Structure formats: structure tokens, C-alpha cells
Amino acid sequence: MSKKTIRVEVAYARVDQQWVLPLSVTLGTTIDLAIKQSTILTLCEELTRENLTVGVFGEVRRLSDVVKAGDRIEIYRTLICDPKEARRDRAS
């Protein structure tokens, strides 16, 4: 019997470019393994497994969490500036 697969997406955005990579993974796949299968780590050299902060539909998750059908795994980058500080600067 073949293993059941589900569809997920891996998303990452730089300031100048973004990626949304659809892929099929085996049921029970972790976020970590889905990211590896997506090849995003080779496309974006600044990303390493050790510095990843990830989420699914805006909710922060662990790399060890199992994905569900239709999940969009988002890889977050560090903020360039603090949004509160930027707002204060614009207001003054």
C-alpha cells in the first residue's frame, strides 16, 4: 500500500523577492522535513536550519511540529527595525 501524501506550501520573503513553494509530503511529515524537501535552504543562502523561526498561517510553530494538508509553512526573517519605534519616528 502506498503512503498517503498531502499538499503544503513553504513561503519565505526577502525585501526584494518572495517564494511560495508548493510540495507534496508524506502524511506525518514535520515542518523541518518539509522545509528541507522544498529546497528553500539552497535557494536562500542566508537561511540555515539553526536560525529558522517558522509558523503556519501566522502562528509560530516548532520545527518538530507535524504539518497538515493545506498548511502554509512560513519562514520568518528578523525585523529590520522595531515597528513601534518606526511608528514613533513617523509621528514625531
N, C-alpha and C positions, 0 to 999 in steps of 0.2 A: 504494500500500500504506500502511495506517495505521501510525502509530508505536505500539510496544508500551508499555503503561503498567503500573506496579506500584503496590501499596498500601504506604504508610508512615504513621507517626504522628509528630506533633510534640507533645512534652509539656513543660509548664512548671508550676511550683508556687510560689505565694506562701505566706506563712504561713497566710493565711485562705482561699485559693482555689487550685484547680488546673485545668489544661486538658489534655486529650488530644484532639488534633485529627486525625482520620483524613483522608487525602487520596490521590488518585491522581496520580502524577507520571510523566513520560516516562522510559523507561529511559535511564540516563546522567545523570540529574539530580544536582546537587551538594546537599550539606546546606544551603548558603547559599540556593540557589534554592527548595528545599523549604520552608525557613522563611519565605521571602518569600511563597510561594504559600499558606501556611497562614493568613495574616493575623494571626498571634500578635503581630507587632510593632505592629499597630494596636490590638489588644485590651489590651496591656500597655505603657503609655507609658514605663515605666522601662527597657524593653529597647531598645537601639539596636544596629545591626549592629556598631558599633565596640567594644562592650563584651561581646559574647557569648562565653561559654565553653560548648561543646557536647560531647555524647558520644552514643554509640549503645550502649544496654544497659549503661550504667555505665563505658564505656571512652571516655576523652577523644579527640575527633577534631578535625580541621581543617574549616573551612567549605568548603574546596575538595574534600573527600572525596566520592566518589560513593556514593549510597545504594543499598541492595539491597532487594529485596522483603521486606516484613515488618519492616524496621528501625523502631525507636522512637527518634527523634531527641530527645534530652533537652537542654533549655536549663538550665544551672546558674546559680543565683544565688550571690552571695557569702555566706559564712557569717556569722551574727550574732556568734558567739563561737567561739573555738578549742575544739574538742571535748576536747582534752587538758586545757586549763585548766579547763573546766567540770567534768570528772571529778575533778580535784584539789580544786576548791572543794567538791564534794559529799562527798568523802572526809574533808575536814578539819572 
